[in-house]
């Protein structure tokens, strides 16, 4: 019986544009994951691809995206900005009431519930709609307000699941290809960057555990590119493509062995 291949897409704000280059390389090699799991921006890219949108169209969407399209420019009590525009964008791209059950490739989306202080993995049932979970997964603290869903208060899944490798293995994936980002480190320049770097440092152990658990790690060296620079989409897509091509021998070895 053929083994199942999972693809874990990490978070990283604008860095997640590199996921598009990775997906294009896998597509060209004829490698289709049996399941995709995404955190934060990885959940957004994963949702588009899992819905059947081709990589060239996703690339076009990436080139046209801007912070103005992603942010609701009004302050909220529990955060800086509303992430509702992200939900609206997903709804426009995928269709109203698009459910997890409707996807071409099964998708997992991570979020964190601040009330119970635990991770949440969507879908909890296949009839759940996609837009709100993806919005919640992208709701980075200090930037976006938490997303209210029932008795839950949801924020960025990367707070507890930086790379959703184990989540795929827990759902029966035998081989997991993970995509991670490696920026060139420099000193944070303001209080906002200090806070984000602190959260990143606190997550280092979880991130390293996930990296080691992956059967193939595609590490995208994003250099000095700012994670906030959405205009760098084309450069980051190229970074993802090159990173995937660099480990294609390992990818083919793992995926071919998975079919034996």
Residue pairs with C-beta under 8 A, 6 or more apart in sequence:
2 258
2 259
3 174
3 175
3 257
3 258
3 259
4 34
4 35
4 172
4 173
4 174
4 175
4 258
5 31
5 32
5 33
5 34
5 35
5 173
5 174
5 175
5 176
5 177
5 254
5 255
5 258
6 33
6 34
6 35
6 36
6 37
6 165
6 168
6 169
6 171
6 173
6 175
6 176
6 177
7 26
7 33
7 35
7 36
7 37
7 46
7 168
7 176
7 177
7 178
7 179
8 36
8 37
8 38
8 42
8 163
8 164
8 165
8 167
8 168
8 176
8 177
8 178
8 179
8 210
8 214
9 16
9 19
9 36
9 37
9 38
9 39
9 42
9 43
9 45
9 46
9 164
9 179
10 16
10 39
10 40
10 42
10 158
10 162
10 163
10 164
10 178
10 179
10 180
10 181
11 39
11 40
11 41
11 42
11 43
11 137
11 156
11 157
11 158
11 162
12 40
12 41
12 42
12 181
12 222
12 227
13 40
13 41
13 140
13 227
13 228
14 41
14 225
14 226
14 227
14 228
14 229
14 230
14 232
14 233
14 236
15 41
15 181
15 183
15 220
15 222
15 225
15 227
15 236
16 40
16 41
16 42
16 44
16 45
17 62
17 230
17 232
17 233
17 236
17 237
17 240
18 179
18 181
18 220
18 222
18 236
18 237
18 239
18 240
18 243
19 41
19 42
19 45
19 46
19 179
19 240
20 45
20 55
20 58
20 59
20 62
20 237
20 240
21 236
21 237
21 238
21 239
21 240
21 241
21 242
21 243
21 244
22 179
22 218
22 220
22 240
22 241
22 243
22 244
23 45
23 49
23 55
23 58
23 240
24 55
24 59
24 237
24 240
24 241
25 240
25 241
25 244
25 245
25 248
26 32
26 33
26 177
26 244
26 251
27 55
29 248
29 251
29 252
31 251
31 252
31 255
32 105
33 105
33 177
34 105
34 106
34 173
35 105
35 106
35 107
35 108
35 168
35 171
35 173
36 46
36 49
36 50
36 105
36 106
36 107
36 108
37 46
37 107
37 108
37 109
37 110
37 164
37 165
37 167
37 168
38 44
38 45
38 46
38 47
38 107
38 108
38 109
38 110
38 134
38 137
38 164
39 110
39 137
39 156
39 157
39 158
39 161
39 162
39 163
39 164
40 110
40 137
40 138
40 140
40 156
40 157
40 158
41 138
42 164
42 179
43 109
43 110
43 133
43 134
43 137
43 138
43 157
44 86
44 90
44 134
44 137
44 138
45 58
46 107
46 109
47 90
47 94
47 103
47 107
47 109
47 130
47 134
48 58
48 61
48 93
48 94
49 55
49 58
49 105
50 103
50 104
50 105
50 106
50 107
51 93
51 94
51 98
51 102
51 103
51 104
51 130
52 103
52 104
53 93
59 233
59 237
61 93
62 233
62 237
63 233
63 234
65 230
65 233
66 230
67 228
67 230
69 85
69 89
70 83
70 85
70 86
70 89
71 81
71 82
71 83
71 85
71 144
72 81
72 82
72 83
72 84
72 85
73 81
74 81
74 82
75 81
76 82
76 145
77 145
78 145
78 146
78 153
79 139
79 141
79 142
79 143
79 144
79 145
79 146
80 142
80 143
80 144
80 145
81 143
81 144
81 145
82 144
82 145
83 135
83 136
83 138
83 139
83 144
83 145
83 147
84 135
86 134
86 135
86 138
86 139
87 131
87 132
87 134
87 135
88 131
90 130
90 131
90 134
90 135
91 98
91 131
94 130
94 131
97 129
98 129
98 130
98 131
99 126
99 127
99 128
99 129
99 130
100 106
100 107
100 122
100 123
100 126
100 127
100 128
100 129
100 130
101 126
101 127
103 130
107 123
107 130
108 121
108 122
108 123
108 164
108 167
108 168
108 171
109 121
109 122
109 123
109 130
109 133
109 134
109 136
109 137
109 157
110 119
110 120
110 121
110 122
110 137
110 157
110 158
110 160
110 161
110 164
110 167
111 119
111 120
111 122
111 133
111 136
111 137
111 147
111 154
111 155
111 156
111 157
112 118
112 119
112 120
112 154
112 155
112 156
112 157
112 159
112 160
112 161
113 119
113 120
113 152
113 153
113 154
114 146
114 153
114 154
114 155
115 151
115 152
115 153
116 152
118 160
119 157
119 160
119 161
120 136
120 152
120 154
120 157
121 167
122 128
122 133
123 133
132 147
132 149
135 147
136 147
136 149
136 154
136 155
136 156
136 157
137 156
137 157
138 144
138 156
139 145
139 146
139 147
139 154
139 155
139 156
140 155
140 156
140 158
141 155
141 156
141 159
141 199
142 192
142 195
142 196
144 155
144 156
146 153
146 154
146 155
147 153
147 154
147 155
148 154
157 164
158 203
159 199
159 203
160 206
161 167
161 206
161 210
162 203
162 206
162 207
162 210
163 178
163 179
163 180
163 207
163 210
163 211
163 214
164 210
165 176
165 178
165 210
165 211
165 213
165 214
166 209
166 210
166 213
168 176
169 176
169 213
174 258
175 215
175 216
175 254
175 255
175 257
175 258
176 213
176 214
176 215
176 216
177 214
177 215
177 216
177 218
177 251
177 254
178 210
178 211
178 214
178 216
178 217
178 218
179 218
179 220
179 240
179 243
180 207
180 211
180 217
180 218
180 219
180 220
181 219
181 220
181 222
182 219
182 220
182 221
182 222
183 222
183 223
183 224
183 225
183 227
184 222
184 223
184 224
186 224
188 194
188 196
188 197
211 217
215 254
216 247
216 250
216 251
216 254
217 247
218 240
218 243
218 244
218 247
218 251
219 243
220 236
220 239
220 240
220 243
221 239
221 243
222 236
222 239
225 232
225 235
225 236
225 239
226 232
244 251
